[in-house]
């Protein structure tokens, strides 16, 4: 491959930045590599230099621009034509789908072979979507599960339950507040977890605040 891309590489781990940078240079696709360790640095670099692609981690806490979906949303709004590739350890299908809904064309797992990063970056920079094998497998497994469960969107009642659960209410407290049985609330919580591809409370909390689930009660389409 001939050197042709100006790449902005963002991650809050210096060793990973060095390793990915070396791999990109060795592959021959990078003419110039810029670096950022948080969202503020990403924005500062984009204001100074035109880039062919942004390769960024998903989780990089930043006081000004946030991280995760908040950061990606800001970049998509202010730099709509910039090809973006997310390089992440996250394999939660709900979060991966949320990234896709932001029209982010490339997602690569850090668990995939490192050589795929160059292949993915070149494809995304040329306007082609790229999902790495591990990301594809995560989404496929989730779709298979959704098919078994009926693949319905969250219902209004499931959203109500999750919103209260994320806010710190127990299942029994939610049941009392919504005037339903504990068994019903527990079933609605489990069903919502399955639809989102979430297995643990920590994953739900992370997804809820990244995706706006806590405010989704009036804005999210649901079945009736």
Sine and cosine of phi, psi and omega as CSV:
sin_phi,cos_phi,sin_psi,cos_psi,sin_omega,cos_omega
0.00,0.00,0.65,-0.76,0.03,-1.00
-1.00,-0.01,0.55,-0.84,0.01,-1.00
-0.90,0.44,0.79,-0.62,-0.04,-1.00
-0.48,-0.88,-0.21,0.98,-0.15,-0.99
-0.94,-0.34,0.65,-0.76,0.26,-0.96
-0.99,-0.10,0.90,-0.43,-0.15,-0.99
-0.92,-0.38,0.75,-0.66,0.16,-0.99
-0.98,-0.18,0.89,-0.45,-0.09,-1.00
-0.94,-0.34,0.84,-0.54,-0.09,-1.00
-0.81,-0.59,0.80,-0.60,0.08,-1.00
-0.27,-0.96,0.53,-0.85,-0.01,-1.00
-1.00,-0.02,0.20,0.98,0.08,-1.00
-0.92,-0.39,0.95,-0.31,-0.05,-1.00
-0.83,0.56,-0.61,0.79,-0.01,-1.00
-0.91,0.42,-0.62,0.78,0.03,-1.00
-0.92,0.38,-0.66,0.76,0.06,-1.00
-0.84,0.55,-0.71,0.71,-0.02,-1.00
-0.91,0.42,-0.68,0.74,-0.03,-1.00
-0.92,0.39,-0.72,0.69,0.01,-1.00
-0.92,0.39,-0.63,0.78,0.04,-1.00
-0.87,0.49,-0.71,0.70,0.01,-1.00
-0.88,0.47,-0.64,0.77,0.00,-1.00
-0.92,0.40,-0.66,0.75,0.02,-1.00
-0.90,0.43,-0.65,0.76,0.03,-1.00
-0.91,0.41,-0.64,0.77,0.00,-1.00
-0.91,0.41,-0.55,0.84,-0.02,-1.00
-0.94,0.33,-0.38,0.93,0.04,-1.00
1.00,0.02,0.09,1.00,-0.05,-1.00
-1.00,-0.01,-0.25,0.97,-0.12,-0.99
-0.98,-0.18,0.86,-0.52,0.12,-0.99
-1.00,0.09,-0.59,0.81,0.01,-1.00
-0.51,-0.86,0.66,-0.75,0.02,-1.00
-0.84,-0.54,0.82,-0.57,0.09,-1.00
-0.97,-0.26,0.37,-0.93,-0.10,-1.00
-0.79,-0.61,0.50,-0.87,0.09,-1.00
-0.51,-0.86,0.58,-0.81,-0.01,-1.00
-0.92,-0.39,0.04,1.00,0.09,-1.00
-0.28,-0.96,0.06,-1.00,-0.08,-1.00
-0.91,0.42,-0.60,0.80,0.02,-1.00
-0.87,0.49,-0.65,0.76,0.03,-1.00
-0.93,0.37,-0.58,0.82,0.06,-1.00
-0.86,0.51,-0.77,0.63,-0.05,-1.00
-0.89,0.45,-0.66,0.75,0.01,-1.00
-0.88,0.48,-0.67,0.74,0.01,-1.00
-0.92,0.40,-0.66,0.75,-0.02,-1.00
-0.91,0.42,-0.50,0.87,0.04,-1.00
-0.95,0.31,-0.46,0.89,-0.06,-1.00
-1.00,-0.01,-0.62,0.78,-0.17,-0.99
-0.77,-0.64,0.68,-0.74,0.16,-0.99
-0.96,0.28,0.74,-0.67,-0.03,-1.00
-0.86,-0.51,0.50,-0.87,0.04,-1.00
-1.00,0.09,-0.42,0.91,-0.01,-1.00
-0.29,-0.96,0.58,-0.81,0.16,-0.99
-0.96,-0.28,0.84,-0.55,0.13,-0.99
-0.94,-0.34,0.91,-0.42,-0.13,-0.99
-0.71,-0.70,0.54,-0.84,0.18,-0.98
-0.94,0.35,0.30,-0.95,0.01,-1.00
-1.00,0.06,-0.71,0.71,-0.10,-0.99
-0.98,-0.21,0.98,-0.20,0.06,-1.00
-0.60,-0.80,1.00,0.04,-0.08,-1.00
-0.78,0.62,0.72,-0.70,-0.03,-1.00
-0.51,-0.86,0.80,-0.60,-0.09,-1.00
-0.92,0.40,-0.56,0.83,-0.10,-0.99
-1.00,0.09,-0.76,0.65,-0.12,-0.99
-0.95,-0.31,-0.05,1.00,-0.04,-1.00
0.95,0.32,-0.25,-0.97,0.09,-1.00
-0.59,-0.80,-0.16,-0.99,0.02,-1.00
0.86,0.50,-0.69,-0.72,-0.07,-1.00
-0.91,0.41,-0.53,0.85,0.02,-1.00
-0.90,0.44,-0.73,0.68,0.01,-1.00
-0.89,0.45,-0.73,0.68,-0.02,-1.00
-0.90,0.45,-0.60,0.80,0.03,-1.00
-0.90,0.44,-0.68,0.74,0.02,-1.00
-0.88,0.47,-0.73,0.68,-0.02,-1.00
-0.89,0.45,-0.66,0.75,-0.01,-1.00
-0.91,0.41,-0.62,0.79,0.00,-1.00
-0.94,0.35,-0.67,0.74,-0.12,-0.99
-1.00,-0.02,-0.34,0.94,0.03,-1.00
-0.72,-0.70,0.90,0.43,-0.14,-0.99
-0.89,0.46,-0.42,0.91,-0.04,-1.00
-1.00,-0.07,-0.07,1.00,-0.03,-1.00
-0.97,0.26,0.86,-0.51,0.10,-1.00
-0.90,0.43,0.76,-0.65,-0.05,-1.00
-0.81,-0.59,0.70,-0.71,0.07,-1.00
-0.80,-0.59,0.80,-0.61,0.04,-1.00
-1.00,-0.09,0.81,-0.59,0.03,-1.00
-0.92,-0.38,0.94,-0.35,-0.24,-0.97
-0.55,-0.83,0.36,-0.93,0.14,-0.99
-1.00,0.00,-0.19,0.98,-0.04,-1.00
-0.92,0.40,0.76,-0.65,0.07,-1.00
-0.81,-0.59,0.23,0.97,0.03,-1.00
-0.94,0.34,0.87,-0.50,-0.07,-1.00
-0.85,0.52,-0.58,0.82,-0.01,-1.00
-0.90,0.43,-0.65,0.76,0.02,-1.00
-0.94,0.34,-0.65,0.76,0.02,-1.00
-0.88,0.47,-0.66,0.75,0.04,-1.00
-0.91,0.41,-0.60,0.80,0.03,-1.00
-0.90,0.44,-0.62,0.78,0.06,-1.00
-0.89,0.45,-0.70,0.72,0.01,-1.00
-0.88,0.48,-0.60,0.80,-0.02,-1.00
-0.91,0.42,-0.33,0.94,0.08,-1.00
-0.99,0.11,0.12,0.99,-0.02,-1.00
0.89,0.45,0.63,0.77,0.13,-0.99
-1.00,0.06,0.91,-0.42,-0.17,-0.99
-0.98,0.22,-0.34,0.94,-0.08,-1.00
-0.79,-0.61,0.76,-0.65,0.11,-0.99
-0.70,-0.71,0.83,-0.56,0.01,-1.00
-0.80,-0.60,0.72,-0.70,0.04,-1.00
-0.99,0.13,0.62,-0.78,0.08,-1.00
-0.94,0.34,-0.15,0.99,0.05,-1.00
-1.00,0.03,-0.19,0.98,0.06,-1.00
-0.97,0.25,0.32,-0.95,0.07,-1.00
-0.83,0.56,0.69,-0.72,-0.08,-1.00
-0.86,0.50,-0.48,0.88,-0.03,-1.00
-0.89,0.46,-0.38,0.92,-0.02,-1.00
-0.94,0.34,-0.35,0.94,-0.05,-1.00
-0.88,0.48,-0.71,0.71,0.01,-1.00
-0.90,0.43,-0.70,0.72,0.01,-1.00
-0.87,0.50,-0.71,0.70,-0.01,-1.00
-0.92,0.40,-0.69,0.73,-0.04,-1.00
-0.88,0.47,-0.68,0.73,0.00,-1.00
-0.90,0.43,-0.67,0.74,0.01,-1.00
-0.89,0.45,-0.75,0.66,-0.04,-1.00
-0.90,0.43,-0.66,0.75,0.02,-1.00
-0.88,0.47,-0.48,0.88,0.01,-1.00
-1.00,-0.01,0.15,0.99,0.09,-1.00
1.00,0.01,0.26,0.97,-0.01,-1.00
-0.95,-0.32,0.70,-0.71,0.04,-1.00
-0.94,0.35,0.48,-0.88,0.01,-1.00
-0.53,-0.85,0.85,-0.53,0.14,-0.99
-0.89,-0.46,0.80,-0.60,-0.04,-1.00
-0.94,0.34,0.28,-0.96,-0.04,-1.00
-0.82,0.58,-0.68,0.73,-0.02,-1.00
-0.93,0.38,-0.62,0.79,0.05,-1.00
-0.91,0.42,-0.70,0.71,0.04,-1.00
-0.86,0.51,-0.67,0.74,-0.01,-1.00
-0.90,0.43,-0.65,0.76,0.02,-1.00
-0.89,0.46,-0.70,0.72,0.00,-1.00
-0.93,0.36,-0.61,0.79,0.01,-1.00
-0.91,0.41,-0.69,0.72,0.02,-1.00
-0.88,0.48,-0.64,0.77,0.01,-1.00
-0.91,0.41,-0.66,0.75,0.02,-1.00
-0.90,0.43,-0.60,0.80,0.04,-1.00
-0.89,0.45,-0.68,0.73,0.02,-1.00
-0.92,0.40,-0.67,0.74,0.03,-1.00
-0.86,0.50,-0.62,0.79,0.02,-1.00
-0.90,0.44,-0.64,0.77,0.02,-1.00
-0.92,0.38,-0.51,0.86,-0.07,-1.00
-1.00,-0.03,-0.12,0.99,-0.02,-1.00
0.96,-0.28,-0.17,0.99,0.13,-0.99
0.80,0.60,0.66,0.75,0.03,-1.00
-1.00,-0.02,0.48,-0.88,0.12,-0.99
-0.93,0.36,0.20,-0.98,0.05,-1.00
-0.87,0.49,0.69,-0.73,0.08,-1.00
-0.99,0.16,0.25,-0.97,0.03,-1.00
-0.85,0.52,-0.65,0.76,-0.03,-1.00
-0.94,0.35,-0.59,0.81,0.05,-1.00
-0.91,0.41,-0.63,0.77,0.04,-1.00
-0.90,0.44,-0.67,0.74,0.04,-1.00
-0.86,0.51,-0.71,0.71,-0.02,-1.00
-0.90,0.44,-0.74,0.67,-0.02,-1.00
-0.91,0.43,-0.65,0.76,0.00,-1.00
-0.86,0.51,-0.72,0.69,0.00,-1.00
-0.93,0.36,-0.60,0.80,0.00,-1.00
-0.90,0.43,-0.68,0.73,0.03,-1.00
-0.91,0.41,-0.52,0.86,0.01,-1.00
-0.97,0.24,-0.07,1.00,0.13,-0.99
0.94,-0.33,0.04,1.00,0.03,-1.00
-0.98,0.19,0.61,-0.80,0.07,-1.00
-0.98,0.19,0.21,-0.98,0.01,-1.00
-0.86,0.51,-0.68,0.74,-0.01,-1.00
-0.92,0.40,-0.60,0.80,0.03,-1.00
-0.93,0.37,-0.61,0.79,0.05,-1.00
-0.91,0.42,-0.68,0.74,0.02,-1.00
-0.86,0.52,-0.67,0.74,0.01,-1.00
-0.92,0.39,-0.68,0.73,-0.05,-1.00
-0.93,0.37,-0.63,0.78,-0.05,-1.00
-1.00,-0.06,0.03,1.00,0.04,-1.00
0.87,0.50,0.68,0.73,0.08,-1.00
-0.81,-0.59,0.23,-0.97,0.01,-1.00
-0.97,0.26,0.40,-0.91,0.05,-1.00
-0.88,0.48,-0.61,0.79,0.01,-1.00
-0.89,0.46,-0.68,0.74,0.01,-1.00
-0.90,0.43,-0.72,0.69,-0.01,-1.00
-0.89,0.45,-0.68,0.73,0.02,-1.00
-0.88,0.47,-0.65,0.76,0.02,-1.00
-0.92,0.39,-0.65,0.76,0.02,-1.00
-0.92,0.39,-0.61,0.79,0.05,-1.00
-0.90,0.44,-0.73,0.69,-0.01,-1.00
-0.89,0.45,-0.67,0.74,0.01,-1.00
-0.89,0.46,-0.68,0.74,0.01,-1.00
-0.91,0.42,-0.66,0.75,0.05,-1.00
-0.84,0.54,-0.71,0.71,-0.02,-1.00
-0.90,0.43,-0.67,0.74,-0.01,-1.00
-0.90,0.43,-0.58,0.81,-0.02,-1.00
-0.99,0.10,-0.20,0.98,-0.07,-1.00
0.96,0.28,0.43,0.90,-0.05,-1.00
-0.98,-0.19,0.68,-0.73,-0.01,-1.00
-0.92,-0.39,-0.44,0.90,-0.10,-1.00
-0.78,-0.63,0.39,-0.92,-0.01,-1.00
-0.86,0.51,-0.63,0.78,-0.02,-1.00
-0.88,0.48,-0.64,0.77,0.03,-1.00
-0.91,0.42,-0.65,0.76,0.00,-1.00
-0.90,0.43,-0.71,0.71,-0.03,-1.00
-0.89,0.46,-0.71,0.71,0.02,-1.00
-0.87,0.50,-0.73,0.68,-0.02,-1.00
-0.91,0.41,-0.65,0.76,-0.06,-1.00
-0.86,0.50,-0.70,0.71,-0.04,-1.00
-0.99,0.17,-0.50,0.87,0.06,-1.00
-0.94,0.33,-0.63,0.78,-0.14,-0.99
-1.00,-0.09,-0.14,0.99,-0.03,-1.00
0.99,0.13,0.35,0.94,-0.03,-1.00
-0.85,0.53,-0.56,0.83,-0.04,-1.00
-0.91,0.41,-0.37,0.93,0.03,-1.00
-0.94,-0.34,0.18,0.98,-0.13,-0.99
-0.98,0.18,-0.12,0.99,-0.12,-0.99
-0.86,0.51,-0.50,0.87,-0.02,-1.00
-0.97,-0.26,-0.06,1.00,-0.12,-0.99
-0.83,-0.56,-0.30,0.95,-0.08,-1.00
-1.00,0.05,0.78,-0.63,0.08,-1.00
-0.88,0.47,0.69,-0.72,0.01,-1.00
-0.61,-0.79,0.34,-0.94,0.04,-1.00
-0.99,0.17,0.42,-0.91,-0.03,-1.00
-0.88,-0.48,0.00,0.00,0.00,0.00
